Amino acid sequence: MGNSRKKHRRVQDSPSSSSSSSSDSDHSSRRRRRLRRREKERRRKSEGKDERRSKKRDKERKKKKRRLHDSDDSYSSEEGEHEQPRVQPETVLTEMMKEFPDVGNDLKQLLQMIDDGQAVDIKGISEKSLAKRLKKLFLSLNLKENGDRVFLLRSKARPTLDVVGPLIQSYMNMNPMNELADTSAPLPESSSVPIDSGNEQMVDDHATAAPEDHSVGPRRRVIGPAMPSAELLAAAAKLTEAQTELRDAELDDDSELFVGPPPPALVSEAESANEAERFEEVTRIMEVEADSPYDVLGANHNMSSDNMKKKYWKMSLLVHPDKCSHPQAHQAFIKLNKAFKELQDPEKRKAMDEKIKLKQEQEQFQAELKTMREAALWRRSQGEFHIVEHSC
């Protein structure tokens, strides 16, 4: 009896256990499906991220290539600006002498001028590849670029011929054409300094009289003439004159006219000025007529001597060549010094003030005369009007 009861209970329990196992199976299958969906979703997101990263990397790589290409283009173009990666001067010179084997003598002359403290302008060189090589060489020698392709030696820098002079000489020894004085070579277009008509005539006559060279061989490519020409001498004279004027102008600072250092407030004010303000003052000074010292200084004739001295101090600190990189800064500084020197001379200033006063009186007289004429015309028109009225 008891066994039959147990058997009956086992039979009753079996459907519930089977339903429980089926529900567990359904749950586990749903769970597996969810896991598979999540795994697919995660894989899809991961693939999407990888694809986006890959696209981003490709885009950055293209941008980098474009920047490098633009950098190379800007270096090779005429208007290419300033800082390029420093390379060894010997490497640049080797490449240059391979392409232009006959410029050794002229290159030595240029570097000697730079070592002597002169500035060399390479804008006028018609051979663009040669100008590019020269600029690269000058930058590798750490020369200062003052303005557009105007190079000069930095203060306390090692002379350029000490660095590359022996290498240039070795190339010149290998190529005897460098030692020949080619007086019939045409004048280059490298100098930016104009020559006068007399020198032009002399050069033209010389070029006409020179015999034609029919010899077989590579044509000599030069930076400048092997022998000093009228153009080179004129350029050297102009440079020497400018340097002398600048030196005299700086020496004037120590003369009795310019006693004492500028006030600290003016110094700090000038140092806080930006490049645009300095360039603006240089441009203004160069546009003013040299025979108008008041206009050069930016002052009026009623200004006291003390205020005029302060004005000069401020302007000289703004346009001094050591403080301003404008190509005409040294000329503006010289012009400013000359103007102030004239205004410091009591006799010259008195004569200038009298001229200004006379001019002002004449202008005032002309203005009054114009007013009187207009009043007379008005009265005459009014009188004619009254006459017409009475006659009517």
C-alpha positions as CSV (number, residue, x, y, z in Angstrom):
1,M,0.0,0.0,0.0
2,G,2.7,2.3,0.9
3,N,4.7,1.4,-2.2
4,S,1.8,2.2,-4.5
5,R,1.3,5.6,-2.8
6,K,5.0,6.5,-3.4
7,K,4.7,5.3,-7.0
8,H,1.6,7.5,-7.5
9,R,3.5,10.5,-6.1
10,R,6.4,9.9,-8.4
11,V,4.1,9.8,-11.4
12,Q,2.5,13.0,-10.3
13,D,5.9,14.8,-9.9
14,S,7.3,13.8,-13.3
15,P,5.3,16.4,-15.4
16,S,6.3,19.3,-13.1
17,S,10.0,18.3,-13.3
18,S,9.8,18.0,-17.1
19,S,8.2,21.5,-17.4
20,S,10.9,22.9,-15.1
21,S,13.7,21.5,-17.2
22,S,12.1,22.8,-20.4
23,S,11.8,26.3,-18.9
24,D,15.4,26.2,-17.8
25,S,16.4,25.2,-21.4
26,D,14.4,28.1,-22.8
27,H,16.0,30.5,-20.4
28,S,19.5,29.3,-21.2
29,S,18.8,29.5,-24.9
30,R,17.4,33.0,-24.6
31,R,20.5,33.9,-22.5
32,R,22.8,32.5,-25.2
33,R,21.0,34.4,-27.9
34,R,21.4,37.6,-25.8
35,L,25.0,36.9,-25.3
36,R,25.5,36.3,-29.0
37,R,23.7,39.5,-29.9
38,R,25.8,41.4,-27.4
39,E,28.9,39.8,-28.8
40,K,27.9,40.8,-32.3
41,E,27.1,44.3,-31.2
42,R,30.4,44.6,-29.4
43,R,32.3,43.2,-32.4
44,R,30.5,45.6,-34.7
45,K,31.3,48.6,-32.5
46,S,34.9,47.5,-32.2
47,E,35.1,47.1,-36.0
48,G,33.5,50.6,-36.4
49,K,36.0,52.1,-34.0
50,D,38.9,50.4,-35.7
51,E,37.6,51.7,-39.1
52,R,37.2,55.2,-37.7
53,R,40.7,55.1,-36.2
54,S,42.1,53.8,-39.5
55,K,40.4,56.6,-41.4
56,K,41.6,59.2,-38.8
57,R,45.2,57.9,-39.2
58,D,45.0,58.0,-43.0
59,K,43.6,61.6,-42.8
60,E,46.3,62.7,-40.4
61,R,49.0,61.0,-42.6
62,K,47.6,62.9,-45.6
63,K,47.6,66.2,-43.7
64,K,51.2,65.6,-42.6
65,K,52.3,64.8,-46.2
66,R,50.5,67.9,-47.4
67,R,52.2,70.1,-44.7
68,L,55.6,68.6,-45.7
69,H,54.8,69.3,-49.3
70,D,53.7,72.8,-48.6
71,S,56.8,73.4,-46.5
72,D,59.0,72.2,-49.4
73,D,57.1,74.4,-51.9
74,S,57.4,77.5,-49.6
75,Y,61.2,76.9,-49.4
76,S,61.6,76.5,-53.1
77,S,59.4,79.5,-54.0
78,E,60.8,83.1,-54.2
79,E,58.7,84.2,-51.4
80,G,59.6,81.3,-49.1
81,E,59.9,82.5,-45.6
82,H,62.7,82.2,-43.1
83,E,63.3,79.3,-40.8
84,Q,64.4,76.0,-42.5
85,P,66.0,73.0,-40.9
86,R,69.7,73.7,-40.2
87,V,72.1,71.6,-42.3
88,Q,75.8,71.6,-42.4
89,P,77.4,74.4,-44.5
90,E,79.9,71.9,-46.0
91,T,77.0,69.8,-47.3
92,V,75.2,72.8,-48.8
93,L,78.5,74.1,-50.4
94,T,79.3,70.7,-51.9
95,E,75.9,70.5,-53.6
96,M,76.2,74.1,-54.8
97,M,79.7,73.6,-56.3
98,K,78.5,70.5,-58.1
99,E,75.7,72.4,-59.7
100,F,77.7,75.7,-60.2
101,P,81.4,74.7,-60.4
102,D,82.6,78.1,-61.6
103,V,81.3,80.4,-58.8
104,G,84.0,79.8,-56.3
105,N,85.9,83.1,-56.7
106,D,82.6,85.2,-56.7
107,L,81.4,83.3,-53.6
108,K,84.6,84.1,-51.8
109,Q,84.1,87.8,-52.6
110,L,80.5,87.7,-51.3
111,L,81.5,85.9,-48.0
112,Q,84.4,88.3,-47.6
113,M,82.0,91.3,-47.8
114,I,79.8,89.6,-45.2
115,D,82.8,89.0,-42.9
116,D,83.7,92.6,-43.3
117,G,80.4,93.6,-41.8
118,Q,78.5,94.4,-45.0
119,A,75.0,93.2,-45.9
120,V,74.5,91.2,-49.1
121,D,71.3,91.3,-51.0
122,I,70.6,88.3,-53.2
123,K,67.1,89.3,-54.5
124,G,68.5,90.5,-57.8
125,I,70.1,87.2,-58.8
126,S,68.4,86.1,-62.0
127,E,69.4,82.5,-61.6
128,K,66.7,81.2,-59.3
129,S,68.4,77.9,-58.5
130,L,71.6,79.7,-57.6
131,A,69.7,82.2,-55.4
132,K,68.1,79.3,-53.7
133,R,71.4,77.6,-53.1
134,L,72.9,80.8,-51.7
135,K,70.1,81.4,-49.3
136,K,70.4,77.8,-48.1
137,L,74.1,78.3,-47.6
138,F,73.7,81.6,-45.7
139,L,71.1,80.0,-43.4
140,S,73.3,77.0,-42.7
141,L,76.1,79.5,-41.8
142,N,73.6,81.0,-39.3
143,L,73.7,84.5,-41.0
144,K,71.0,87.0,-39.9
145,E,68.4,87.6,-42.6
146,N,67.6,91.3,-42.3
147,G,64.5,91.9,-44.4
148,D,63.8,90.0,-47.6
149,R,66.9,88.0,-48.6
150,V,69.4,90.5,-47.2
151,F,72.0,88.6,-45.1
152,L,74.7,89.8,-42.7
153,L,77.0,88.4,-40.1
154,R,75.6,88.2,-36.5
155,S,77.5,90.0,-33.8
156,K,80.4,87.9,-32.3
157,A,79.7,85.2,-34.9
158,R,82.5,83.2,-36.5
159,P,83.6,84.5,-39.9
160,T,82.1,82.6,-42.8
161,L,85.4,82.1,-44.6
162,D,86.8,80.4,-41.5
163,V,84.0,77.8,-41.8
164,V,83.9,77.1,-45.6
165,G,86.9,79.1,-47.0
166,P,89.2,76.1,-47.2
167,L,86.5,74.0,-48.9
168,I,85.9,76.7,-51.5
169,Q,89.6,77.0,-52.1
170,S,89.9,73.2,-52.7
171,Y,87.1,73.4,-55.3
172,M,88.7,76.4,-56.9
173,N,92.0,74.4,-57.2
174,M,90.2,71.6,-58.9
175,N,88.5,74.0,-61.4
176,P,91.1,76.4,-62.9
177,M,88.3,78.5,-64.5
178,N,87.7,80.0,-61.1
179,E,91.2,81.5,-61.2
180,L,90.6,83.2,-64.6
181,A,89.6,86.9,-64.6
182,D,86.7,86.8,-67.1
183,T,86.5,90.4,-67.9
184,S,84.1,89.7,-70.7
185,A,81.5,88.1,-68.5
186,P,78.2,89.8,-68.5
187,L,77.2,91.8,-65.5
188,P,74.9,89.8,-63.2
189,E,71.5,90.9,-62.1
190,S,72.3,90.2,-58.5
191,S,72.9,93.7,-57.2
192,S,69.9,95.7,-56.0
193,V,71.8,98.9,-55.9
194,P,71.2,101.1,-59.0
195,I,74.2,102.5,-60.9
196,D,74.4,105.9,-62.4
197,S,74.2,106.6,-66.1
198,G,77.9,107.2,-66.4
199,N,78.7,103.8,-65.0
200,E,76.1,102.2,-67.2
201,Q,77.7,103.8,-70.2
202,M,81.1,102.6,-69.2
203,V,79.7,99.0,-68.7
204,D,77.9,99.1,-72.1
205,D,81.1,100.3,-73.8
206,H,83.1,97.6,-72.1
207,A,80.6,94.9,-73.1
208,T,80.6,96.1,-76.7
209,A,84.3,96.1,-77.0
210,A,84.8,92.7,-75.5
211,P,85.4,90.0,-78.1
212,E,82.9,87.1,-78.4
213,D,84.0,83.8,-76.8
214,H,83.6,81.0,-79.3
215,S,85.6,78.5,-77.2
216,V,84.1,75.0,-76.6
217,G,83.3,74.2,-73.0
218,P,80.8,74.9,-70.2
219,R,79.7,78.5,-70.0
220,R,80.9,80.2,-66.8
221,R,78.0,80.9,-64.4
222,V,78.9,83.7,-62.0
223,I,77.4,85.4,-59.0
224,G,79.2,88.5,-59.8
225,P,82.0,89.6,-62.2
226,A,85.5,88.2,-61.5
227,M,87.0,91.7,-61.6
228,P,85.4,94.5,-59.6
229,S,82.9,96.2,-61.9
230,A,81.4,99.7,-61.8
231,E,78.3,98.1,-60.3
232,L,80.2,96.3,-57.6
233,L,82.2,99.4,-56.7
234,A,79.0,101.5,-56.6
235,A,77.3,99.0,-54.3
236,A,80.4,98.8,-52.0
237,A,80.6,102.6,-51.9
238,K,76.9,102.9,-51.0
239,L,77.3,100.3,-48.3
240,T,80.4,102.0,-46.9
241,E,78.6,105.4,-46.9
242,A,75.6,103.9,-45.1
243,Q,77.8,102.3,-42.5
244,T,79.7,105.5,-42.0
245,E,76.5,107.5,-41.6
246,L,75.1,105.0,-39.1
247,R,78.4,105.0,-37.1
248,D,78.4,108.8,-37.0
249,A,74.8,108.9,-36.0
250,E,75.5,106.5,-33.1
251,L,78.5,108.5,-32.1
252,D,76.3,111.6,-31.9
253,D,74.5,110.0,-29.0
254,D,77.7,110.5,-26.9
255,S,78.1,114.2,-28.0
256,E,77.2,117.2,-25.9
257,L,73.8,117.5,-27.8
258,F,72.5,114.2,-26.3
259,V,73.5,114.3,-22.7
260,G,72.4,111.6,-20.4
261,P,70.6,108.3,-20.8
262,P,66.9,108.2,-21.7
263,P,64.5,108.0,-18.7
264,P,63.6,104.4,-17.6
265,A,59.9,105.1,-18.3
266,L,60.6,105.9,-22.0
267,V,62.9,102.8,-22.3
268,S,60.2,100.5,-20.9
269,E,57.5,102.1,-23.1
270,A,59.7,101.7,-26.2
271,E,60.5,98.0,-25.3
272,S,56.8,97.3,-25.0
273,A,56.2,98.5,-28.6
274,N,55.4,95.7,-31.0
275,E,57.0,95.2,-34.5
276,A,54.1,96.8,-36.3
277,E,54.5,100.1,-34.3
278,R,58.2,100.1,-35.0
279,F,57.6,99.5,-38.8
280,E,55.0,102.3,-38.8
281,E,57.4,104.8,-37.4
282,V,60.2,103.8,-39.8
283,T,57.8,104.2,-42.7
284,R,56.5,107.6,-41.5
285,I,60.1,108.9,-41.1
286,M,61.1,107.8,-44.5
287,E,58.1,109.4,-46.2
288,V,58.8,112.8,-44.6
289,E,61.0,115.3,-46.4
290,A,64.5,115.5,-44.9
291,D,64.3,119.3,-44.9
292,S,61.4,119.2,-42.4
293,P,63.1,118.3,-39.1
294,Y,60.0,118.9,-37.0
295,D,58.0,116.5,-39.2
296,V,60.7,113.9,-39.1
297,L,60.7,114.1,-35.3
298,G,56.9,114.2,-35.1
299,A,57.0,117.5,-33.1
300,N,55.8,121.1,-33.5
301,H,57.8,124.2,-33.3
302,N,56.1,125.2,-30.0
303,M,57.4,122.2,-28.2
304,S,60.0,122.8,-25.4
305,S,63.5,121.5,-25.6
306,D,63.0,119.0,-22.8
307,N,59.8,117.6,-24.4
308,M,61.6,117.5,-27.8
309,K,64.5,115.5,-26.2
310,K,62.0,113.0,-24.8
311,K,60.4,112.7,-28.2
312,Y,63.7,112.0,-29.8
313,W,64.6,109.4,-27.1
314,K,61.4,107.6,-27.7
315,M,61.7,107.6,-31.5
316,S,65.3,106.6,-31.5
317,L,64.5,103.6,-29.3
318,L,61.7,102.6,-31.6
319,V,63.6,102.7,-34.9
320,H,67.2,101.8,-33.8
321,P,68.5,99.1,-36.2
322,D,69.3,96.8,-33.2
323,K,65.7,97.0,-32.0
324,C,63.8,97.1,-35.3
325,S,64.2,94.6,-38.2
326,H,62.8,96.9,-40.9
327,P,65.1,97.0,-43.9
328,Q,65.2,100.8,-43.7
329,A,65.6,101.1,-40.0
330,H,69.2,102.3,-40.1
331,Q,68.3,105.0,-42.7
332,A,65.4,106.2,-40.5
333,F,67.7,106.3,-37.5
334,I,70.2,108.4,-39.4
335,K,67.5,110.7,-40.6
336,L,66.1,111.1,-37.1
337,N,69.5,111.9,-35.7
338,K,70.2,114.6,-38.3
339,A,66.8,116.2,-37.7
340,F,67.2,116.3,-33.9
341,K,70.8,117.6,-34.3
342,E,69.5,120.5,-36.4
343,L,66.8,121.3,-33.9
344,Q,69.3,121.3,-31.1
345,D,71.2,124.1,-32.9
346,P,69.7,127.4,-31.6
347,E,70.5,129.4,-34.7
348,K,69.1,126.8,-37.1
349,R,66.0,126.3,-35.0
350,K,65.4,130.0,-34.8
351,A,65.6,130.3,-38.6
352,M,63.2,127.3,-39.1
353,D,60.7,128.8,-36.5
354,E,60.8,132.2,-38.4
355,K,60.0,130.4,-41.7
356,I,57.2,128.5,-40.1
357,K,55.8,131.7,-38.5
358,L,56.0,133.6,-41.8
359,K,54.2,130.7,-43.6
360,Q,51.5,130.7,-40.9
361,E,51.0,134.5,-41.2
362,Q,50.8,134.2,-45.0
363,E,48.2,131.5,-44.7
364,Q,46.2,133.5,-42.1
365,F,46.4,136.6,-44.4
366,Q,45.1,134.6,-47.3
367,A,42.3,133.2,-45.2
368,E,41.3,136.7,-44.0
369,L,41.5,138.1,-47.6
370,K,39.3,135.3,-48.8
371,T,36.7,136.1,-46.1
372,M,36.8,139.8,-46.9
373,R,36.2,139.1,-50.6
374,E,33.3,136.8,-49.9
375,A,31.8,139.5,-47.6
376,A,32.3,142.2,-50.3
377,L,30.6,140.0,-52.9
378,W,27.7,139.3,-50.6
379,R,27.3,143.1,-49.9
380,R,27.4,143.8,-53.6
381,S,24.8,141.3,-54.3
382,Q,22.6,142.7,-51.6
383,G,23.0,146.2,-52.9
384,E,22.0,145.2,-56.4
385,F,19.0,143.5,-54.9
386,H,17.9,146.7,-53.2
387,I,18.3,148.7,-56.4
388,V,16.2,146.3,-58.4
389,E,13.5,146.5,-55.6
390,H,13.4,150.3,-55.7
391,S,13.1,150.4,-59.5
392,C,10.2,148.1,-59.4
